[in-house]
Amino acid sequence: MPGSQKPEKNESEIDLLALVMVIWRARILLFISLVVGVLLGAFVILRATPLYEANSLLQLEERASNLALPSAMQDMLAGGGTAAALIETETEILRSRMVLGDAVRELGLVISAEPEPFPILGKLPARLGLSGEGWFKAYEHGNEGIIVAAMSAPEELSAEEFVLTNLGGGAYGLKMHDGRELQGRVGDELKDAQSGLVLKIGDLIGPEGRRFILRHSSVAAAVRDIQERLTIGGAGRNAKLLRVSYRDVSPRQAELVLAAITRSYVGQNIGRSAAEADNSLKFIEEQLPIAQTAVVQAQQEMNAYQQSQQSVDVTYETRSLLDKAAELEGKLNELALQEEDLKKRFTVNHPTYQQLLDARRTLQSQLSEIREVTATLPETQKEIFNLSRNLEVAAEVYTQLLNRAQELRVVRASTVGSVRVIDVAYATNRQVTPKVQQTIAIAAILGLIIGIGIAFLRHFLRQGIRGGEDIEALGLPVFGTITYSDDVAGHRSRRGDLPIHALESPQDLTIEAMRSLRTSLHFGMLDHSSKMLLVTSTAPGAGKSFTSINLAVIAAEAGQRVVVVDADLRRGYLRRYVKQPKNAVGLAEYLSGQATLEQIVLPGPTPNMAVICSGRYPPNPSELLMRAEFEQMIEALNREFDLVIVDSPPVLAVTDPVIMSRYAGATLLVVRHMETVRGEIEAAQRAFEIAGNKITGAVLNGYKQSEVSSYGGGQYYYYNYRYSYKSDADR
């Protein structure tokens, strides 16, 4: 109301209650969106291909080197890596083309054959157990099967699909990638010389006309497909275990593929361990003949010298030096063998390699000291020492090589690798995807989210007048606020006569609001010479006719002599409130000179009240209203009645209200709560101002407290001037 003050509210604040009310008002929409979401979720589940999962558990052990190295060097070769690093390394090996390629070749996974699924529906008919008839019999229904005994194709056909159609009686047709049609029989080999395709079908199950899709992909493509379905992860934070799982449309096939993958992985692990022993054994076997020749040669040289000098023995001191030198020479030779193995693994700058070089320099230094001591011996003793040392060193080297070769043969024969299968591949008959409960829950949540989004979008786009303060902000005083009534809702859409709410429910809150409006208008029109109250709206459906007839009844009950005029010559229906027929004479007949004023003034439903109907809808309403007869009628009614209420058409639809406003003492704009927008009111004000008049005030109709919300940062100007307001003479 004018002069009323409301505390300002920070626009950045969010009214949670308003949000809840927006959602509550859209509860039917939310329920529908929830149901639709659940149905879509069920559709996704039924059309999806169910997948089953096979699982296996592998243990990873530290990899021990077969090299005969010192313990410190063995620790360095072991690497000392963490469990996480070991698991990451073995995971990549398990996913490699080397491992998966062996599984693909073992099981022939380059060949795939499956029934042609329904377009869009996918697996839905098969999941529902529908029988295929007519045009649909070509697609998958769950009662078909195919076994491809053999299939080979050139590499260029790896991405092509071949459509096989069951012709019945063991015969089938094969549609090639280039559109050619071939025919074959189950059990016979089909060869196509032009493309190089070779196909042999082992078995074909299903009704005649059922189609199957055949593919012969490359090994690389099959490996990529397995990699997408293979999942590998650690079993614990510090546990050196791998959990491996594989998904397939068949639980049995999932087991077979995963078992083949683990066999290939364990096999390559054992082969890698045995390869180390093989490389070392190969080197030693190459050195054995050389060492044996060195022993023979040293023995011959020793014997020849002893015979020439007739000396067969050495002193105790010389023997001690000889034994020490032989020991050092043996260690140096052992390091030489180890160095050959390290060369294949590391560069010379590696710590392990450097440790071996340091050990060799130490032994060489000790050997040099012995040689310096032997240099002071007599010539005969010196020569015998050298020859004996050469013989013992050669014999020691040869013995070491023989022992090492035997050890490596045992290692190679007993190699088990560093991977152990704890749990073999196993799959249950419980599908892992699609997840029914999870999918339904997600679909339901998405449905609710979409529903809430639509509700808020609709709420924001429909930024209608929320209260009297919105109207007053446009410079229009609010004479009254008429509350919404469920009993009145839907009156306009009814057929036949309409009830007058002021007579049927005089104690209703809506009628009490009408009495308040009557009081405001009474004082607002005291200073006006004309007693005419023009009632209009911006668009149809605002409730101006309801306001006009009920306001007239309440004013008449208060003792005023009131006449209500239906000036809507296009779609007026006030006659339905006073139970008058379509052809009842009214304003149109008076303005066209076909009836007098006394003939069109009809008694109202209550004392002190009269009614003038619109009459038959004319083809030229605006021209009739511009005639002098309308002004004369208003002057006559002003003399006879205390209040003349004129129900006019919407001002944004036609120009009739602007024409009649010249004779009005007050112009009342009926604004529909939450439907009439700010821009429409501004447009109505401009329409009257252009004609030199103005709107006296407004009444807020259909007010709903539940829809009052301060949520939203700004006012939306969402309206359209192009109304369709055609005659409904057939009503």
PyMOL commands that set and color helices and strands:
alter all, ss='L'
color gray80, all
select helices_A, chain A and resi 16-25+27-47+71-78+83-94+97-107+124-128+134-138+155-157+219-229+251-309+316-343+351-374+379-413+436-461+468-472+501-504+509-524+544-557+574-576+587-591+597-600+621-625+628-640+656-663+678-690+705-707
alter helices_A, ss='H'
color red, helices_A
select strands_A, chain A and resi 52-60+111-115+145-152+161-168+171-175+181-185+189-192+197-205+211-216+230-234+241-248+419-427+478-483+532-537+562-566+601-603+609-612+643-647+666-672+697-703
alter strands_A, ss='S'
color yellow, strands_A
deselect
rebuild
show_as cartoon
